[in-house]
Amino acid sequence: MGEVESALRDFVRAFHIPNPVNITFTQKQIVGGGKIDDLVSERNFRYFKNMLNRKVFGNAYSRYGKCLGMLVVREVSANQRHHLHAIIQKPPTLSNKQFDQVVRECWGKTLFGYEEIHINHPSEKDGWLGYMMKKKTKSNLMDAVDWENSHPVDPCRI
C-alpha cells in the first residue's frame, strides 16, 4: 500500500460519524439514454443528501447548516455496475425503522436511485470502513471517495 493510500485510510478512520448506519445504494445504470458515471452519481447522491437533510432538519439544514455526517464511496463491481457504499449518521430523533423509511423514500425520488438498498445498523463502523475502502474494485482509491458529499461531524456541534 502506498503512502497516499495509507494516509487516506487513516483520514477516513478518523471521520467522526456518531450513530452510524451502513448503507449500500444501488443505482440505475441507464436512465433516458443517459449512462451513469462518477459525475452523474455524485449529482444524484447530492440530490438525495439534500432531501434527506431537509427531511431530518427542516429549515435548519439551509438556515444553520445542520446536516447528517456521512462518508460516501463510489464503486464499480466486476460486472461494471455502479453503486455506492456509505456510512450515514442516524439522528437520535428517529428510530431505526423510521430512518430506514426516510432513506428509502428519499433515494427512491432520485433519478438514478434503484429500489435495492441494503441498510445495516452496526455496533461499530470499522468493519464496514475496511469493506468500503477495499482497493479491489477501485482504480484509484482517492477518486473513489465522494468528497463532495462526504461530511464528518464536527465534535463541537454534537
PAZAPA-4460 file (N, C-alpha, C; in steps of 0.05 Angstrom, whole numbers, plus 32768, in hexadecimal, padded with zeros to 4 digits):
% residues 158
    n_x    n_y    n_z   ca_x   ca_y   ca_z    c_x    c_y    c_z   seq   type   mol
   8011   7FE8   8000   8000   8000   8000   8012   8019   8000     1      M     A
   800B   802C   7FEF   801A   8044   7FED   8016   8057   8004     2      G     A
   8027   806B   8005   8026   807F   801B   800C   808F   801A     3      E     A
   8003   8096   8002   7FEA   80A6   7FFF   7FD2   8095   8007     4      V     A
   7FD1   807C   7FFE   7FBB   806A   8006   7FBB   8066   8024     5      E     A
   7FD2   8063   8030   7FD3   805F   804D   7FC9   8078   805C     6      S     A
   7FD1   808F   8052   7FC8   80A8   805F   7FA9   80AB   805B     7      A     A
   7F9F   80A4   8043   7F83   80A5   803E   7F73   8093   8051     8      L     A
   7F7D   807B   8055   7F6F   8068   8067   7F6F   8073   8084     9      R     A
   7F86   807E   808C   7F87   808A   80A7   7F73   80A1   80AA    10      D     A
   7F72   80B2   8095   7F5F   80C9   8096   7F42   80BF   8098    11      F     A
   7F3C   80AB   8088   7F20   80A1   8087   7F1A   8093   80A2    12      V     A
   7F2C   8085   80AE   7F27   8079   80C8   7F22   808E   80DE    13      R     A
   7F2D   80A6   80DA   7F29   80BC   80ED   7F0F   80CB   80E9    14      A     A
   7F01   80C5   80D2   7EE8   80D2   80CC   7ED5   80CD   80E4    15      F     A
   7ECA   80E2   80EF   7EB8   80DF   8107   7E9B   80DF   80FD    16      H     A
   7E8F   80C7   80FF   7E72   80C5   80F8   7E65   80B6   810F    17      I     A
   7E57   80C5   8121   7E4A   80B8   8137   7E31   80A9   812D    18      P     A
   7E2A   8094   813C   7E12   8084   8136   7E12   807C   8118    19      N     A
   7E27   806E   810F   7E2A   8069   80F2   7E17   8053   80E8    20      P     A
   7E0E   8057   80CF   7DFE   8043   80C1   7E0D   803D   80A7    21      V     A
   7E11   8023   80A2   7E1F   801B   8089   7E0B   8015   8073    22      N     A
   7E0F   8022   805C   7DFB   801F   8047   7E0A   801B   802C    23      I     A
   7DFF   8008   801D   7E07   8004   8001   7DF0   800E   7FF0    24      T     A
   7DF6   8022   7FDF   7DE2   802D   7FCC   7DE7   8021   7FB0    25      F     A
   7DD4   8013   7FA5   7DD7   800A   7F8A   7DCC   8021   7F78    26      T     A
   7DD7   8022   7F60   7DD0   8038   7F4E   7DC7   802C   7F33    27      Q     A
   7DB3   803A   7F27   7DAB   8033   7F0C   7DC3   803A   7EFA    28      K     A
   7DC9   8029   7EE7   7DE1   802D   7ED6   7DDB   803F   7EBE    29      Q     A
   7DC2   803F   7EB4   7DBA   8050   7E9E   7D9F   805B   7EA3    30      I     A
   7D9B   8075   7EA0   7D81   8082   7EA3   7D7E   8095   7E8B    31      V     A
   7D68   8091   7E7C   7D63   80A2   7E65   7D7A   80A4   7E52    32      G     A
   7D88   808E   7E4E   7D9F   808E   7E3C   7DB9   8098   7E48    33      G     A
   7DB7   80A4   7E5F   7DD0   80AE   7E6C   7DDB   8099   7E7F    34      G     A
   7DF5   8093   7E7B   7E03   807F   7E8C   7E0E   808C   7EA5    35      K     A
   7E0F   807C   7EBA   7E1A   8086   7ED3   7E39   8085   7ED1    36      I     A
   7E45   809A   7EDD   7E62   809B   7EE0   7E67   80A8   7EFB    37      D     A
   7E80   80AE   7F02   7E86   80B9   7F1C   7E79   80D4   7F20    38      D     A
   7E79   80E5   7F0C   7E6D   8100   7F0F   7E4F   80FE   7F13    39      L     A
   7E42   80EE   7F03   7E25   80EA   7F05   7E1E   80DE   7F20    40      V     A
   7E2E   80CB   7F29   7E2A   80BE   7F43   7E2C   80D3   7F59    41      S     A
   7E40   80E4   7F57   7E45   80F9   7F6C   7E2D   810C   7F6D    42      E     A
   7E23   8115   7F56   7E0C   8127   7F55   7DF3   811A   7F60    43      R     A
   7DEF   8100   7F59   7DD8   80F2   7F62   7DD8   80EF   7F80    44      N     A
   7DF0   80E8   7F8B   7DF2   80E5   7FA8   7DEF   8100   7FB6    45      F     A
   7DF9   8116   7FAA   7DF5   8130   7FB7   7DD8   8137   7FB9    46      R     A
   7DC8   8130   7FA5   7DAB   8135   7FA6   7D9F   8125   7FBD    47      Y     A
   7DA7   810C   7FBF   7D9D   80FB   7FD5   7DA5   8107   7FF0    48      F     A
   7DBE   810F   7FF3   7DC9   811A   800C   7DB9   8133   8014    49      K     A
   7DB3   8144   8001   7DA4   815C   8006   7D88   8156   800F    50      N     A
   7D7B   8143   8002   7D60   813B   800A   7D60   812F   8026    51      M     A
   7D73   811D   802B   7D74   8110   8045   7D79   8125   805C    52      L     A
   7D8C   8137   8058   7D91   814B   806C   7D79   815E   8071    53      N     A
   7D6B   8165   805B   7D53   8176   805E   7D3E   8167   806D    54      R     A
   7D3B   814D   8068   7D26   813D   8075   7D2D   813B   8093    55      K     A
   7D46   8138   809A   7D4E   8134   80B6   7D4F   814F   80C5    56      V     A
   7D5B   8164   80B9   7D5F   817D   80C7   7D4D   8194   80BF    57      F     A
   7D3D   8191   80AA   7D2B   81A6   80A1   7D3C   81BE   8098    58      G     A
   7D32   81D6   809F   7D3F   81EF   8097   7D5B   81F2   80A4    59      N     A
   7D60   81E5   80BA   7D7B   81E7   80C7   7D91   81DD   80B5    60      A     A
   7D8A   81CC   80A1   7D9E   81C2   808F   7DA9   81D9   807E    61      Y     A
   7D98   81E8   8072   7DA1   81FE   8061   7DA8   8217   8071    62      S     A
   7D99   821C   8087   7D9D   8234   8097   7DB6   8234   80A8    63      R     A
   7DBA   821D   80B6   7DD0   821C   80C9   7DE5   8207   80C2    64      Y     A
   7DE2   81FA   80AB   7DF6   81E7   80A2   7DF7   81CD   80B1    65      G     A
   7DE0   81C6   80BF   7DDF   81AD   80CD   7DDD   8197   80B8    66      K     A
   7DEE   8182   80BB   7DED   816C   80A8   7DF7   8152   80B5    67      C     A
   7DEF   813C   80A9   7DF8   8122   80B3   7E14   811D   80AA    68      L     A
   7E24   8111   80BB   7E3F   8109   80B3   7E3D   80F1   80A1    69      G     A
   7E4E   80F0   808D   7E4E   80D9   807A   7E69   80D6   806C    70      M     A
   7E6F   80BE   8065   7E86   80B7   8055   7E7B   80A7   803E    71      L     A
   7E81   80AF   8025   7E77   80A2   800D   7E8E   8099   7FFB    72      V     A
   7E8D   8080   7FF3   7EA1   8075   7FE1   7E94   8069   7FC9    73      V     A
   7E9D   8071   7FB1   7E93   8066   7F98   7EA2   804C   7F91    74      R     A
   7E93   8039   7F85   7EA0   8020   7F7E   7E93   8015   7F64    75      E     A
   7EA3   8007   7F54   7E99   7FFA   7F3C   7E9F   7FDC   7F40    76      V     A
   7E8A   7FCC   7F3F   7E8E   7FAF   7F43   7E9B   7FA2   7F2B    77      S     A
   7EA2   7F88   7F2E   7EAF   7F7A   7F19   7E9F   7F7A   7EFF    78      A     A
   7E85   7F7A   7F01   7E74   7F7B   7EE9   7E6D   7F98   7EE1    79      N     A
   7E7D   7FAB   7EEA   7E7C   7FC7   7EE2   7E63   7FD6   7EEB    80      Q     A
   7E57   7FCE   7F01   7E40   7FDC   7F0C   7E49   7FF0   7F21    81      R     A
   7E41   8009   7F1D   7E47   801E   7F31   7E35   801B   7F49    82      H     A
   7E41   801F   7F61   7E32   8020   7F7A   7E42   802F   7F8E    83      H     A
   7E35   8035   7FA5   7E42   8045   7FB9   7E41   8037   7FD4    84      L     A
   7E56   803A   7FE4   7E56   8031   7FFF   7E58   804A   8010    85      H     A
   7E48   804B   8026   7E48   8063   8036   7E45   805C   8054    86      A     A
   7E50   806E   8064   7E4A   806E   8081   7E3C   8088   8086    87      I     A
   7E24   8087   8090   7E14   809F   8094   7E0B   80A0   80B1    88      I     A
   7E0C   80B7   80BD   7E04   80BB   80D9   7DE6   80B9   80DB    89      Q     A
   7DDD   80A8   80ED   7DC0   80A7   80F3   7DBA   80BB   8109    90      K     A
   7DA7   80CD   8104   7DA0   80E0   8119   7D93   80D2   8131    91      P     A
   7D98   80DA   8149   7D8C   80CD   8161   7D6E   80D1   8162    92      P     A
   7D63   80E3   8153   7D46   80E8   8154   7D36   80D4   8144    93      T     A
   7D44   80C3   8134   7D36   80AF   8124   7D3E   8093   812D    94      L     A
   7D2B   8081   812C   7D31   8065   8132   7D3F   8059   8119    95      S     A
   7D4A   8042   811C   7D57   8035   8105   7D43   8031   80EE    96      N     A
   7D2C   8028   80F5   7D17   8024   80E0   7D0F   803E   80D2    97      K     A
   7D0B   8053   80E2   7D04   806D   80D6   7D1B   8078   80C4    98      Q     A
   7D33   8075   80CD   7D4A   807E   80BD   7D4C   806F   80A3    99      F     A
   7D4A   8054   80A5   7D4B   8043   808D   7D35   804C   8079   100      D     A
   7D1E   8052   8083   7D07   805A   8072   7D0E   8075   8064   101      Q     A
   7D18   8088   8073   7D1F   80A2   8067   7D35   809F   8052   102      V     A
   7D49   808F   8058   7D5F   808A   8045   7D54   807E   802B   103      V     A
   7D44   8069   802D   7D38   805C   8016   7D26   806F   8006   104      R     A
   7D17   807F   8014   7D05   8093   8007   7D15   80A7   7FF7   105      E     A
   7D2A   80B3   8004   7D3A   80C7   7FF6   7D4A   80BB   7FDF   106      C     A
   7D55   80A4   7FE3   7D65   8097   7FCD   7D53   8090   7FB6   107      W     A
   7D3B   8088   7FBB   7D28   8081   7FA6   7D1F   8099   7F95   108      G     A
   7D22   80B1   7FA0   7D1B   80C9   7F91   7D31   80D3   7F7F   109      K     A
   7D49   80C7   7F81   7D5F   80D0   7F70   7D5C   80C3   7F55   110      T     A
   7D68   80CF   7F41   7D66   80C5   7F25   7D73   80AA   7F22   111      L     A
   7D8B   80A6   7F2E   7D99   808D   7F2B   7D97   807A   7F42   112      F     A
   7D85   8081   7F56   7D82   8070   7F6D   7D73   8057   7F66   113      G     A
   7D7F   8040   7F6C   7D72   8026   7F67   7D67   801C   7F81   114      Y     A
   7D51   800D   7F81   7D43   8006   7F99   7D53   7FF3   7FAB   115      E     A
   7D67   7FE6   7FA1   7D76   7FD3   7FB2   7D8B   7FE2   7FC3   116      E     A
   7D85   7FE4   7FDC   7D97   7FF2   7FEF   7D9C   7FDF   8007   117      I     A
   7DB5   7FDD   800F   7DBB   7FCC   8026   7DC3   7FDE   803D   118      H     A
   7DB4   7FDC   8053   7DB9   7FEC   806B   7DC0   7FDB   8082   119      I     A
   7DD5   7FE2   8091   7DDE   7FD3   80A8   7DE4   7FE7   80BF   120      N     A
   7DD8   7FE1   80D6   7DDD   7FF2   80EE   7DF1   7FE3   80FF   121      H     A
   7E0B   7FEA   80FC   7E20   7FDB   810A   7E26   7FE6   8126   122      P     A
   7E36   7FD7   8134   7E3F   7FE0   814E   7E59   7FF0   814B   123      S     A
   7E67   7FEC   8134   7E7F   7FFB   812F   7E82   7FFF   8111   124      E     A
   7E94   8012   8109   7E97   8018   80ED   7EB0   800D   80E0   125      K     A
   7EC3   8003   80EF   7EDD   7FFB   80E4   7EDC   7FE5   80CF   126      D     A
   7ECC   7FD0   80D4   7EC9   7FBA   80C0   7EBF   7FC4   80A5   127      G     A
   7EAB   7FD5   80A7   7E9F   7FE1   808E   7EB3   7FF3   8080   128      W     A
   7EC2   8002   8090   7ED6   8014   8084   7EEA   8005   8074   129      L     A
   7EF3   7FEE   807E   7F06   7FDD   8070   7EFA   7FD4   8056   130      G     A
   7EE1   7FCC   8057   7ED3   7FC3   803E   7ED0   7FDA   802A   131      Y     A
   7EC8   7FF1   8034   7EC4   8008   8022   7EDE   8010   8015   132      M     A
   7EF4   800E   8023   7F0E   8018   8019   7F1F   8002   800B   133      M     A
   7F12   7FEB   8005   7F21   7FD6   7FF7   7F2A   7FE0   7FDB   134      K     A
   7F42   7FD9   7FD4   7F4D   7FE3   7FBA   7F44   7FD2   7FA2   135      K     A
   7F3C   7FBA   7FA7   7F36   7FA6   7F93   7F24   7FB1   7F7C   136      K     A
   7F0F   7FC0   7F84   7EFC   7FCA   7F70   7EFF   7FE8   7F6A   137      T     A
   7F16   7FF3   7F70   7F1B   800F   7F6B   7F35   8013   7F5C   138      K     A
   7F34   8023   7F47   7F4D   8028   7F38   7F5F   803C   7F48   139      S     A
   7F52   804F   7F56   7F60   8062   7F65   7F51   8068   7F7F   140      N     A
   7F5C   8060   7F95   7F4E   8062   7FAF   7F48   807F   7FB6   141      L     A
   7F59   8091   7FAF   7F55   80AD   7FB6   7F3D   80B8   7FA6   142      M     A
   7F3A   80B0   7F8D   7F23   80B9   7F7D   7F09   80AB   7F84   143      D     A
   7F0B   8095   7F91   7EF3   8085   7F99   7EE3   8093   7FAF   144      A     A
   7EF0   80A1   7FC0   7EE2   80AF   7FD6   7ED3   80C7   7FC9   145      V     A
   7EB9   80C9   7FCF   7EA9   80DF   7FC5   7EAD   80F6   7FD8   146      D     A
   7EC2   8106   7FD3   7EC9   811C   7FE6   7EB4   8131   7FE7   147      W     A
   7EA5   8136   7FD1   7E90   814A   7FD0   7E7A   8144   7FE3   148      E     A
   7E74   812B   7FE7   7E5D   8123   7FF7   7E64   8117   8013   149      N     A
   7E7D   8114   8018   7E86   8109   8032   7E8B   8120   8046   150      S     A
   7E80   811D   805E   7E82   8131   8072   7E86   8125   808E   151      H     A
   7E9E   8129   809A   7EA0   811F   80B6   7E8F   8131   80C8   152      P     A
   7E8A   8128   80DF   7E7B   8137   80F3   7E8F   8146   8104   153      V     A
   7E8B   8160   8107   7E9C   8170   8118   7E95   8169   8135   154      D     A
   7EA8   815E   8144   7EA2   8156   8160   7E99   816E   8171   155      P     A
   7E9F   8186   8169   7E96   819D   8179   7E78   81A3   8175   156      C     A
   7E6C   8198   815F   7E50   819E   8158   7E3D   8188   8161   157      R     A
   7E48   8173   816D   7E37   815C   8174   7E27   8163   818D   158      I     A
***
